[in-house]
Amino acid sequence: MRLKIFWSLTVFFIGFQINAQSYSGVKAPFINKSFDAFKTGESLKFRIHYGLFNASYATLNLEEDVVNGKNVFKATAIGRTTGIARWFFKVDDIYKTFFDKDLVQPIKSTRNIYEGGYTKNVEINYDYSSNLANINDIKNSKLSSVKIEQNVQDLISTFYFLRNHFDVNKLKKNDFIRINIFFDAENYPFRMKFLGYEDVYTKFGIINCLKFRPYIESGRVFRDSESLTLWVSNDKNKLPVKIEAGLRIGSIEADLEEFRGLKHPFKIKLNE
């Protein structure tokens, strides 16, 4: 269960336990134009580990595709447990999201997962003229439609939307970033607090990062609602560099392991 939740947090900033409560605070400003934070061919790999013990790897790849005659981006996220962890809890998850090139907004998304014997195979098509998510549950041969929010994102598109359409220059400490997310046939409000700037030591060198606190539900897995911390590179790429989660027992981390095809230079402070 811990591995299943955490690798998703690594890739998408959030997990399967989104805090769906109402909240108050300052809303950080979003803007509509694109900052061109990524390009076709970008590939990211993350290592999820519990101390020195590697639990799983997650990859996120971006390419071009065509949906309904329109050129779009297709993002594919794959998460798999590895080594000894795979013997205890086998995870083979594949998520795909197709989204508009100009304004990051999901057009179609698929979820084909195997998690310790639990399987799911779903395709969702978004109809913004009717504000509906049309869900095809392929595994159970079931069709349904759910009302969605006006500016909805899914798990993967959230990652690209934040990178491309949020003006970090307007961020002030303790500002909140808020997004409506559609996941598993439900709408969730998601919030993330900006904590300031911090240098992070990585395998690539020292990286100056923006530090965030995504709010999650405490319970059987996470220690409390503020157990998750996220560091994002303070450059034009806005890459997640490190994620740390406090669990009921110990903590688990995810680190950027590999990257290629970035649109902008990756700013690294060399160790002196």
BELCORTA-V921027 format. One record per residue. N is the residue number from 0. RES is the residue in one letter. BURIAL is + if it has 24 or more other C-alpha atoms within 12 Angstrom, else -. Layout:
n-><N N>
res-><RES RES>
burial-><BURIAL BURIAL>
This chain:
n-><0 1 2 3 4 5 6 7 8 9 10 11 12 13 14 15 16 17 18 19 20 21 22 23 24 25 26 27 28 29 30 31 32 33 34 35 36 37 38 39 40 41 42 43 44 45 46 47 48 49 50 51 52 53 54 55 56 57 58 59 60 61 62 63 64 65 66 67 68 69 70 71 72 73 74 75 76 77 78 79 80 81 82 83 84 85 86 87 88 89 90 91 92 93 94 95 96 97 98 99 100 101 102 103 104 105 106 107 108 109 110 111 112 113 114 115 116 117 118 119 120 121 122 123 124 125 126 127 128 129 130 131 132 133 134 135 136 137 138 139 140 141 142 143 144 145 146 147 148 149 150 151 152 153 154 155 156 157 158 159 160 161 162 163 164 165 166 167 168 169 170 171 172 173 174 175 176 177 178 179 180 181 182 183 184 185 186 187 188 189 190 191 192 193 194 195 196 197 198 199 200 201 202 203 204 205 206 207 208 209 210 211 212 213 214 215 216 217 218 219 220 221 222 223 224 225 226 227 228 229 230 231 232 233 234 235 236 237 238 239 240 241 242 243 244 245 246 247 248 249 250 251 252 253 254 255 256 257 258 259 260 261 262 263 264 265 266 267 268 269 270 271>
res-><M R L K I F W S L T V F F I G F Q I N A Q S Y S G V K A P F I N K S F D A F K T G E S L K F R I H Y G L F N A S Y A T L N L E E D V V N G K N V F K A T A I G R T T G I A R W F F K V D D I Y K T F F D K D L V Q P I K S T R N I Y E G G Y T K N V E I N Y D Y S S N L A N I N D I K N S K L S S V K I E Q N V Q D L I S T F Y F L R N H F D V N K L K K N D F I R I N I F F D A E N Y P F R M K F L G Y E D V Y T K F G I I N C L K F R P Y I E S G R V F R D S E S L T L W V S N D K N K L P V K I E A G L R I G S I E A D L E E F R G L K H P F K I K L N E>
burial-><+ + + + + + + + + + + + + + + + + + + + - - - - - - - + - + - - - - + + + + + - - + + + + + + + + + - - - + + + + + + + + + + - + - - - - - - + + + + + + + + + + + - - + - - - - + + + + + + + + + + + + - + + + + + + + + + + + - + - - - - + + + + + + + - - - - - + + + + + - - - - - - - - - + - + + - + + + + + + + + + + + + + + + + + + - - + - - - + + + + + + + + + + + - + + + + + + + + - + - - + + - + - - - - + + + + + + + + + + + - - - + + - - + + + + + + + + + + + + + + + + + + + + + + + - - - + + + + + + + + + + - + - - - + + - - - - ->
